[in-house]
Amino acid sequence: MLRRVLAPVLLLFLAGCVTAEEQRAMDEDTCRSYGFTKKNDAFAECLLRLELDRRAERRASMAQLEYSRPWVIYRPVPVHPPHPPRPPHRD
């Protein structure tokens, strides 16, 4: 039962993974679809903007994760050794 549920979830997760080369090829295709041609500054800027957008989205999703987790406040409690016993008071 557990395998039937985990296998499709794992496949979907792995399907979203792409290598750097595959990502670059997809970005180049995107820039070409915008009308840019390879080997010029506008094409390079297009690639740069796609990468910067991807990084910004990643940072935003990480920031959202940070706020969804419960906060833990660590406050150490100082523990002092007890005072040595006083000698009895003599009058």
All heavy atoms as an XYZ file, in Angstrom:
745
protein
N       0.831     -1.196      0.000
C       0.000      0.000      0.000
C       0.873      1.256      0.000
O       0.636      2.166     -0.777
C      -0.921     -0.051      1.228
C      -1.679      1.206      1.485
S      -2.967      1.413      0.274
C      -3.686      2.907      0.824
N       1.854      1.258      0.884
C       2.722      2.428      0.989
C       3.526      2.631     -0.298
O       3.729      3.758     -0.736
C       3.666      2.266      2.185
C       4.525      3.465      2.539
C       3.640      4.652      2.882
C       5.434      3.136      3.695
N       3.945      1.542     -0.926
C       4.696      1.642     -2.183
C       3.836      2.243     -3.285
O       4.319      2.995     -4.110
C       5.182      0.268     -2.628
C       6.346     -0.223     -1.845
C       6.844     -1.507     -2.420
N       7.843     -2.087     -1.550
C       8.366     -3.264     -1.725
N       7.977     -4.019     -2.730
N       9.272     -3.715     -0.906
N       2.568      1.910     -3.303
C       1.676      2.440     -4.330
C       1.510      3.950     -4.206
O       1.259      4.638     -5.188
C       0.309      1.772     -4.250
C       0.332      0.341     -4.682
C      -1.040     -0.251     -4.620
N      -0.999     -1.664     -4.930
C      -2.015     -2.473     -4.831
N      -3.181     -2.004     -4.410
N      -1.896     -3.732     -5.139
N       1.633      4.445     -3.001
C       1.484      5.884     -2.781
C       2.822      6.598     -2.987
O       2.877      7.639     -3.639
C       0.953      6.157     -1.357
C       0.939      7.647     -1.061
C      -0.435      5.567     -1.203
N       3.891      6.036     -2.459
C       5.184      6.703     -2.519
C       5.808      6.690     -3.909
O       6.475      7.651     -4.294
C       6.157      6.063     -1.531
C       5.922      6.397     -0.067
C       6.948      5.707      0.809
C       5.964      7.885      0.171
N       5.607      5.646     -4.669
C       6.239      5.554     -5.986
C       5.805      6.691     -6.914
O       6.667      7.367     -7.498
C       5.954      4.194     -6.616
N       4.506      6.974     -7.076
C       4.129      8.098     -7.954
C       4.611      9.448     -7.421
O       5.022     10.310     -8.195
C       2.599      8.051     -7.989
C       2.236      6.686     -7.549
C       3.334      6.221     -6.652
N       4.591      9.623     -6.113
C       5.051     10.889     -5.530
C       6.538     11.072     -5.807
O       6.992     12.151     -6.197
C       4.757     10.929     -4.013
C       5.426     12.117     -3.359
C       3.258     10.945     -3.774
N       7.302     10.004     -5.641
C       8.732     10.075     -5.904
C       9.013     10.345     -7.376
O       9.893     11.146     -7.720
C       9.411      8.768     -5.467
C      10.919      8.710     -5.604
C      11.565      9.784     -4.746
C      11.433      7.340     -5.216
N       8.261      9.737     -8.259
C       8.447      9.968     -9.691
C       8.127     11.412    -10.068
O       8.828     12.019    -10.875
C       7.597      9.003    -10.506
C       8.095      7.556    -10.537
C       7.093      6.679    -11.276
C       9.453      7.474    -11.185
N       7.077     11.962     -9.479
C       6.739     13.354     -9.755
C       7.822     14.292     -9.244
O       8.172     15.276     -9.888
C       5.397     13.712     -9.121
C       4.165     13.202     -9.842
C       2.912     13.509     -9.027
C       4.054     13.815    -11.218
N       8.366     13.971     -8.084
C       9.426     14.795     -7.511
C      10.666     14.762     -8.398
O      11.256     15.794     -8.696
C       9.766     14.309     -6.104
C      10.894     15.061     -5.467
C      10.705     16.348     -5.007
C      12.144     14.485     -5.343
C      11.743     17.054     -4.427
C      13.186     15.176     -4.761
C      12.986     16.463     -4.305
N      11.053     13.587     -8.843
C      12.241     13.455     -9.681
C      12.032     14.015    -11.076
O      12.983     14.434    -11.732
C      12.669     11.991     -9.761
C      13.208     11.402     -8.458
C      13.519      9.928     -8.633
C      14.427     12.161     -7.978
N      10.805     14.057    -11.542
C      10.530     14.604    -12.869
C      10.805     16.097    -12.912
O      11.106     16.654    -13.962
C       9.085     14.320    -13.262
N      10.728     16.767    -11.778
C      10.990     18.202    -11.731
C      12.463     18.544    -11.718
O      12.832     19.703    -11.868
N      13.336     17.571    -11.561
C      14.770     17.815    -11.519
C      15.344     17.874    -12.925
O      15.058     17.014    -13.745
C      15.481     16.717    -10.735
S      14.944     16.605     -9.030
N      16.128     18.896    -13.193
C      16.807     18.995    -14.473
C      18.272     19.321    -14.210
O      18.615     19.949    -13.209
C      16.191     20.090    -15.385
C      14.801     19.729    -15.825
C      16.208     21.433    -14.711
N      19.130     18.907    -15.117
C      20.550     19.214    -14.984
C      20.798     20.653    -15.412
O      19.930     21.296    -16.025
C      21.393     18.265    -15.844
O      21.074     18.493    -17.211
C      21.149     16.813    -15.479
N      21.983     21.132    -15.121
C      22.337     22.504    -15.505
C      22.336     22.663    -17.026
O      21.911     23.702    -17.546
C      23.698     22.861    -14.929
N      22.780     21.622    -17.710
C      22.811     21.687    -19.173
C      21.395     21.733    -19.747
O      21.120     22.482    -20.699
C      23.565     20.484    -19.753
C      25.045     20.478    -19.444
C      25.366     19.933    -18.061
O      24.491     19.267    -17.456
O      26.478     20.177    -17.575
N      20.496     20.933    -19.176
C      19.109     20.940    -19.646
C      18.452     22.295    -19.374
O      17.715     22.819    -20.216
C      18.310     19.820    -18.972
C      18.717     18.437    -19.390
C      18.065     17.353    -18.532
O      17.700     17.631    -17.371
O      17.935     16.229    -19.040
N      18.746     22.868    -18.195
C      18.180     24.169    -17.852
C      18.685     25.241    -18.814
O      17.939     26.090    -19.279
C      18.531     24.539    -16.414
C      17.867     25.806    -15.930
C      16.367     25.661    -15.878
O      15.837     24.788    -15.202
N      15.663     26.526    -16.583
N      19.973     25.183    -19.127
C      20.549     26.159    -20.055
C      19.903     26.046    -21.436
O      19.579     27.050    -22.079
C      22.067     25.938    -20.146
C      22.791     26.732    -21.182
C      22.764     28.212    -20.848
N      23.438     28.973    -21.890
C      24.364     29.872    -21.673
N      24.744     30.125    -20.447
N      24.910     30.515    -22.668
N      19.706     24.805    -21.891
C      19.076     24.597    -23.199
C      17.643     25.144    -23.205
O      17.216     25.781    -24.177
C      19.080     23.118    -23.558
N      16.922     24.918    -22.109
C      15.551     25.450    -22.031
C      15.555     26.973    -22.018
O      14.711     27.614    -22.643
C      14.843     24.893    -20.792
C      14.503     23.422    -20.897
S      13.441     22.785    -19.573
C      14.435     23.044    -18.128
N      16.526     27.567    -21.293
C      16.621     29.027    -21.257
C      16.962     29.581    -22.639
O      16.401     30.603    -23.051
C      17.672     29.463    -20.229
C      17.221     29.250    -18.797
O      16.028     28.964    -18.584
O      18.065     29.386    -17.892
N      17.873     28.922    -23.349
C      18.216     29.379    -24.691
C      17.006     29.293    -25.622
O      16.774     30.201    -26.432
C      19.380     28.567    -25.249
C      20.704     28.899    -24.595
C      21.859     28.087    -25.138
O      21.645     27.225    -26.022
O      22.994     28.309    -24.679
N      16.241     28.224    -25.506
C      15.020     28.105    -26.313
C      14.042     29.224    -25.999
O      13.409     29.797    -26.892
C      14.357     26.747    -26.086
C      15.143     25.594    -26.682
O      16.003     25.849    -27.557
O      14.901     24.439    -26.267
N      13.919     29.547    -24.714
C      13.013     30.624    -24.308
C      13.461     31.951    -24.907
O      12.646     32.699    -25.454
C      12.959     30.729    -22.771
O      12.522     29.484    -22.239
C      12.036     31.834    -22.320
N      14.767     32.230    -24.814
C      15.269     33.500    -25.345
C      15.116     33.558    -26.863
O      14.813     34.615    -27.414
C      16.725     33.708    -24.929
S      16.892     34.069    -23.161
N      15.331     32.431    -27.537
C      15.131     32.403    -28.989
C      13.668     32.635    -29.336
O      13.348     33.293    -30.322
C      15.605     31.071    -29.567
C      17.048     31.124    -29.983
C      17.436     29.926    -30.829
N      18.584     29.317    -30.184
C      18.577     28.191    -29.479
N      17.494     27.491    -29.338
N      19.673     27.749    -28.909
N      12.760     32.100    -28.480
C      11.329     32.301    -28.749
C      10.928     33.767    -28.576
O       9.940     34.216    -29.141
C      10.482     31.410    -27.845
O      10.459     31.902    -26.515
N      11.721     34.519    -27.783
C      11.469     35.948    -27.628
C      11.997     36.745    -28.806
O      11.775     37.949    -28.901
C      12.114     36.477    -26.349
C      11.504     35.952    -25.062
C      12.256     35.923    -23.895
C      10.195     35.498    -24.997
C      11.716     35.456    -22.707
C       9.649     35.029    -23.818
C      10.418     35.006    -22.678
O       9.890     34.552    -21.500
N      12.764     36.088    -29.688
C      13.278     36.772    -30.865
C      14.751     37.116    -30.799
O      15.282     37.738    -31.713
N      15.433     36.745    -29.730
C      16.858     37.034    -29.621
C      17.656     35.990    -30.394
O      17.247     34.839    -30.505
C      17.307     37.033    -28.154
C      16.643     38.087    -27.324
C      15.724     37.753    -26.350
C      16.944     39.429    -27.516
C      15.117     38.712    -25.573
C      16.337     40.399    -26.745
C      15.418     40.047    -25.774
N      18.790     36.420    -30.923
C      19.671     35.484    -31.624
C      20.919     35.265    -30.781
O      21.352     36.153    -30.039
C      20.073     36.027    -33.002
O      20.682     37.302    -32.828
C      18.871     36.129    -33.916
N      21.480     34.080    -30.937
C      22.652     33.712    -30.150
C      23.849     34.588    -30.508
O      23.911     35.159    -31.581
C      22.990     32.249    -30.443
C      23.220     31.429    -29.211
C      23.420     29.989    -29.572
C      23.721     29.233    -28.297
N      23.965     27.843    -28.512
N      24.791     34.669    -29.588
C      26.060     35.384    -29.782
C      25.908     36.899    -29.833
O      26.608     37.571    -30.591
C      26.786     34.920    -31.057
C      27.029     33.444    -31.139
C      28.142     33.041    -30.239
C      28.414     31.557    -30.437
N      29.389     31.020    -29.573
N      24.987     37.455    -29.060
C      24.948     38.909    -28.932
C      24.590     39.270    -27.496
O      24.206     38.425    -26.691
C      23.998     39.564    -29.949
C      22.549     39.164    -29.751
O      22.136     38.841    -28.656
N      21.780     39.203    -30.823
N      24.743     40.547    -27.157
C      24.543     40.995    -25.782
C      23.100     40.846    -25.310
O      22.844     40.534    -24.153
C      24.980     42.445    -25.626
C      26.489     42.606    -25.750
O      27.198     41.585    -25.611
O      26.950     43.742    -25.972
N      22.143     41.066    -26.197
C      20.735     40.961    -25.807
C      20.386     39.517    -25.428
O      19.637     39.284    -24.473
C      19.834     41.444    -26.942
N      20.938     38.562    -26.155
C      20.699     37.151    -25.854
C      21.297     36.809    -24.485
O      20.662     36.152    -23.663
C      21.322     36.268    -26.938
C      20.973     34.817    -26.832
C      19.760     34.347    -27.288
C      21.864     33.914    -26.276
C      19.433     33.005    -27.196
C      21.548     32.574    -26.178
C      20.332     32.114    -26.640
N      22.508     37.296    -24.223
C      23.159     37.052    -22.940
C      22.372     37.689    -21.799
O      22.213     37.098    -20.723
C      24.587     37.588    -22.963
N      21.858     38.884    -22.030
C      21.065     39.552    -21.005
C      19.764     38.796    -20.739
O      19.314     38.689    -19.602
C      20.763     40.992    -21.404
C      20.073     41.751    -20.292
C      19.896     43.221    -20.608
O      20.628     43.743    -21.479
O      19.020     43.832    -19.977
N      19.175     38.247    -21.781
C      17.963     37.443    -21.622
C      18.246     36.232    -20.735
O      17.491     35.932    -19.818
C      17.440     37.003    -22.981
S      16.007     35.911    -22.896
N      19.350     35.549    -21.014
C      19.727     34.392    -20.200
C      19.962     34.798    -18.746
O      19.542     34.106    -17.809
C      20.987     33.723    -20.759
C      20.846     33.017    -22.095
C      22.208     32.550    -22.583
C      19.884     31.851    -21.991
N      20.633     35.918    -18.558
C      20.912     36.411    -17.212
C      19.625     36.724    -16.463
O      19.464     36.350    -15.296
C      21.797     37.653    -17.284
C      22.133     38.310    -15.948
C      22.946     37.372    -15.084
C      22.868     39.606    -16.175
N      18.696     37.379    -17.129
C      17.428     37.724    -16.468
C      16.628     36.480    -16.083
O      16.014     36.438    -15.013
C      16.594     38.642    -17.355
C      17.142     40.040    -17.432
C      16.276     40.915    -18.333
N      16.856     42.214    -18.475
C      16.484     43.266    -17.735
N      15.560     43.140    -16.822
N      17.065     44.439    -17.941
N      16.650     35.467    -16.941
C      15.950     34.224    -16.600
C      16.561     33.587    -15.360
O      15.846     33.121    -14.465
C      15.993     33.246    -17.774
C      15.151     33.608    -18.993
C      15.414     32.619    -20.120
C      13.679     33.634    -18.638
N      17.884     33.573    -15.291
C      18.563     32.993    -14.120
C      18.291     33.801    -12.860
O      18.027     33.244    -11.793
C      20.067     32.894    -14.377
C      20.859     32.373    -13.211
C      20.501     30.949    -12.798
O      19.983     30.177    -13.623
O      20.739     30.612    -11.624
N      18.336     35.121    -12.971
C      18.069     35.966    -11.803
C      16.628     35.803    -11.321
O      16.370     35.785    -10.108
C      18.369     37.429    -12.128
C      19.844     37.760    -12.325
C      20.005     39.215    -12.743
C      20.643     37.464    -11.078
N      15.687     35.687    -12.258
C      14.288     35.453    -11.875
C      14.145     34.123    -11.140
O      13.430     34.030    -10.139
C      13.378     35.461    -13.103
C      13.172     36.852    -13.667
O      13.509     37.834    -12.979
O      12.680     36.947    -14.808
N      14.833     33.103    -11.627
C      14.754     31.787    -11.000
C      15.324     31.840     -9.571
O      14.764     31.291     -8.644
C      15.508     30.767    -11.851
C      15.242     29.354    -11.523
C      15.810     28.328    -12.477
N      16.836     28.749    -13.413
C      16.614     29.111    -14.671
N      15.392     29.113    -15.167
N      17.608     29.463    -15.457
N      16.444     32.552     -9.413
C      17.042     32.676     -8.080
C      16.137     33.457     -7.133
O      16.017     33.121     -5.950
C      18.399     33.356     -8.176
C      19.451     32.483     -8.801
C      20.775     33.179     -8.843
N      21.762     32.396     -9.562
C      23.034     32.699     -9.598
N      23.492     33.765     -8.986
N      23.866     31.928    -10.281
N      15.500     34.501     -7.639
C      14.592     35.289     -6.802
C      13.396     34.442     -6.356
O      12.967     34.522     -5.200
C      14.123     36.528     -7.553
N      12.878     33.633     -7.264
C      11.762     32.748     -6.897
C      12.200     31.746     -5.837
O      11.456     31.455     -4.896
C      11.259     32.002     -8.127
C      10.474     32.849     -9.089
C      10.102     32.090    -10.362
O      10.265     30.858    -10.401
O       9.662     32.752    -11.313
N      13.416     31.212     -5.979
C      13.926     30.257     -5.001
C      14.087     30.915     -3.629
O      13.726     30.340     -2.605
C      15.268     29.702     -5.492
C      15.668     28.414     -4.838
C      16.927     27.814     -5.444
N      16.807     27.651     -6.885
C      17.736     27.988     -7.759
N      18.869     28.513     -7.361
N      17.551     27.801     -9.049
N      14.616     32.156     -3.610
C      14.766     32.870     -2.334
C      13.410     33.149     -1.703
O      13.238     33.018     -0.490
C      15.507     34.178     -2.556
C      16.995     34.047     -2.549
C      17.678     35.398     -2.427
N      17.211     36.394     -3.369
C      17.694     36.568     -4.600
N      18.654     35.800     -5.031
N      17.210     37.506     -5.382
N      12.439     33.525     -2.520
C      11.103     33.822     -1.986
C      10.461     32.570     -1.402
O       9.837     32.626     -0.339
C      10.216     34.406     -3.083
N      10.631     31.436     -2.072
C      10.035     30.211     -1.532
C      10.743     29.773     -0.256
O      10.115     29.270      0.669
C      10.055     29.089     -2.568
O      11.376     28.691     -2.842
N      12.054     29.994     -0.174
C      12.783     29.656      1.055
C      12.359     30.575      2.196
O      12.219     30.142      3.329
C      14.290     29.743      0.836
C      14.843     28.660     -0.063
S      14.477     26.999      0.515
C      15.546     26.917      1.916
N      12.156     31.850      1.893
C      11.714     32.789      2.923
C      10.332     32.415      3.426
O      10.047     32.516      4.617
C      11.718     34.216      2.376
N       9.484     31.959      2.524
C       8.141     31.541      2.926
C       8.227     30.323      3.836
O       7.494     30.209      4.810
C       7.308     31.238      1.694
C       5.852     31.045      1.975
C       5.062     30.852      0.687
O       5.615     30.511     -0.348
N       3.772     31.059      0.763
N       9.140     29.422      3.533
C       9.336     28.255      4.398
C       9.830     28.661      5.770
O       9.444     28.081      6.777
C      10.358     27.305      3.763
C       9.826     26.241      2.849
C      10.979     25.434      2.265
C       8.868     25.326      3.559
N      10.705     29.653      5.818
C      11.245     30.107      7.098
C      10.123     30.580      8.025
O      10.144     30.332      9.211
C      12.223     31.257      6.873
C      13.503     30.859      6.223
C      14.453     30.155      7.161
O      14.488     30.525      8.348
O      15.129     29.232      6.705
N       9.149     31.291      7.476
C       8.085     31.823      8.312
C       7.012     30.793      8.630
O       6.217     30.993      9.528
C       7.450     33.050      7.645
C       8.374     34.228      7.658
C       8.872     34.756      6.483
C       8.776     34.801      8.849
C       9.742     35.843      6.495
C       9.648     35.881      8.876
C      10.124     36.392      7.695
O      10.978     37.453      7.716
N       6.985     29.691      7.910
C       5.958     28.691      8.189
C       6.385     27.744      9.309
O       5.565     27.029      9.854
C       5.643     27.880      6.930
O       6.763     27.121      6.535
N       7.667     27.749      9.626
C       8.137     26.885     10.713
C       7.923     27.574     12.046
O       7.999     28.798     12.142
C       9.621     26.572     10.541
C       9.877     25.627      9.393
C      11.289     25.215      9.380
N      12.116     26.392      9.104
C      13.391     26.340      8.792
N      13.998     25.196      8.742
N      14.075     27.437      8.548
N       7.693     26.795     13.098
C       7.539     27.427     14.411
C       8.867     28.005     14.883
O       9.930     27.477     14.579
C       7.085     26.271     15.312
C       7.524     25.050     14.620
C       7.518     25.350     13.159
N       8.788     29.073     15.591
C       9.990     29.709     16.106
C      10.369     29.058     17.424
O       9.510     28.760     18.263
C       9.748     31.177     16.337
C       9.660     31.979     15.087
C       9.229     31.548     13.870
C      10.008     33.327     14.929
N       9.296     32.558     12.964
C       9.767     33.671     13.585
C      10.497     34.282     15.777
C      10.009     34.940     13.093
C      10.732     35.542     15.281
C      10.493     35.866     13.957
N      11.619     28.863     17.631
C      12.129     28.324     18.892
C      13.026     29.390     19.493
O      13.979     29.838     18.869
C      12.921     27.022     18.665
C      13.498     26.530     19.973
C      12.038     25.973     18.031
N      12.685     29.786     20.683
C      13.491     30.795     21.368
C      14.281     30.085     22.446
O      13.721     29.468     23.355
C      12.607     31.902     21.975
C      11.832     32.590     20.858
C      13.442     32.872     22.776
C      10.824     33.591     21.332
N      15.585     30.172     22.319
C      16.466     29.516     23.268
C      16.906     30.535     24.296
O      17.455     31.577     23.964
C      17.683     28.939     22.541
C      18.715     28.387     23.470
C      18.489     27.220     24.174
C      19.927     29.038     23.645
C      19.431     26.719     25.034
C      20.875     28.541     24.498
C      20.631     27.379     25.197
O      21.567     26.890     26.054
N      16.616     30.246     25.538
C      16.999     31.140     26.609
C      17.591     30.299     27.722
O      16.854     29.659     28.487
C      15.769     31.881     27.095
C      16.073     33.207     27.667
C      14.809     33.971     27.866
N      14.820     34.482     29.210
C      13.808     35.018     29.816
N      12.662     35.075     29.200
N      13.910     35.481     31.006
N      18.922     30.260     27.830
C      19.516     29.412     28.859
C      19.204     29.933     30.249
O      19.104     31.128     30.488
C      21.011     29.488     28.567
C      21.197     30.736     27.784
C      19.914     30.977     27.059
N      19.040     29.021     31.157
C      18.785     29.363     32.551
C      20.099     29.198     33.301
O      20.637     28.093     33.375
C      17.697     28.443     33.155
C      17.479     28.760     34.615
C      16.427     28.573     32.356
N      20.634     30.295     33.843
C      21.906     30.154     34.561
C      21.707     29.384     35.864
O      20.757     29.622     36.605
C      22.345     31.583     34.821
C      21.112     32.406     34.706
C      20.166     31.667     33.807
N      22.579     28.469     36.102
C      22.528     27.687     37.337
C      23.823     27.952     38.074
O      24.910     27.674     37.560
C      22.384     26.177     37.040
C      22.380     25.378     38.322
C      21.138     25.924     36.231
N      23.702     28.544     39.276
C      24.875     28.855     40.082
C      25.051     27.773     41.136
O      24.064     27.273     41.686
C      24.714     30.218     40.760
C      24.494     31.330     39.772
N      25.497     31.796     38.971
C      23.387     32.042     39.448
C      25.022     32.766     38.200
N      23.736     32.925     38.468
N      26.294     27.451     41.444
C      26.492     26.456     42.501
C      26.005     27.030     43.830
O      26.045     28.238     44.047
C      28.003     26.223     42.513
C      28.598     27.387     41.797
C      27.537     27.932     40.898
N      25.534     26.175     44.720
C      25.043     26.682     46.011
C      26.196     27.289     46.818
O      27.354     26.921     46.650
C      24.470     25.441     46.703
C      25.117     24.298     46.013
C      25.465     24.738     44.623
N      25.841     28.240     47.691
C      26.850     28.861     48.553
C      27.307     27.829     49.572
O      26.522     27.001     50.053
C      26.260     30.071     49.280
C      25.864     31.172     48.327
N      26.793     31.888     47.622
C      24.655     31.665     47.960
C      26.185     32.788     46.873
N      24.878     32.661     47.056
N      28.582     27.919     49.955
C      29.038     26.972     50.991
C      28.308     27.269     52.313
O      27.932     28.405     52.569
C      30.530     27.235     51.098
C      30.782     28.542     50.414
C      29.631     28.783     49.499
N      28.119     26.272     53.116
C      27.396     26.522     54.392
C      28.187     27.470     55.294
O      29.413     27.432     55.337
C      27.269     25.141     55.021
C      28.174     24.245     54.248
C      28.517     24.913     52.968
N      27.457     28.321     55.999
C      28.105     29.269     56.927
C      28.334     28.572     58.269
O      27.519     27.767     58.694
C      27.198     30.470     57.150
C      27.086     31.348     55.958
C      26.237     32.540     56.320
N      26.293     33.530     55.246
C      25.619     34.642     55.278
N      24.824     34.919     56.298
N      25.725     35.487     54.299
N      29.399     28.949     58.889
C      29.593     28.376     60.228
C      28.526     28.911     61.177
O      28.005     29.996     60.964
C      30.992     28.831     60.638
C      31.344     29.940     59.688
C      30.473     29.808     58.484
N      28.200     28.161     62.187
C      27.162     28.642     63.124
C      27.601     29.954     63.803
O      28.763     30.153     64.083
C      27.012     27.527     64.140
C      28.008     26.497     63.794
C      28.728     26.900     62.548
N      26.640     30.809     64.051
C      26.902     32.100     64.677
C      27.034     31.913     66.180
O      26.163     31.384     66.843
C      25.754     33.056     64.356
C      25.981     34.428     64.877
N      26.936     35.275     64.358
C      25.374     35.106     65.888
C      26.900     36.408     65.025
N      25.948     36.317     65.941
N      28.121     32.429     66.766
C      28.343     32.301     68.216
C      28.240     33.669     68.846
O      28.812     34.640     68.383
C      29.732     31.731     68.506
C      29.853     30.316     68.031
C      31.149     29.757     68.481
N      31.287     28.411     67.938
C      32.291     27.645     68.124
N      33.301     28.073     68.859
N      32.351     26.466     67.610
N      27.550     33.745     69.946
C      27.423     34.987     70.693
C      28.395     35.087     71.796
O      28.831     34.392     72.539
C      26.019     35.141     71.277
C      25.031     35.499     70.202
O      25.445     36.112     69.203
O      23.866     35.124     70.357
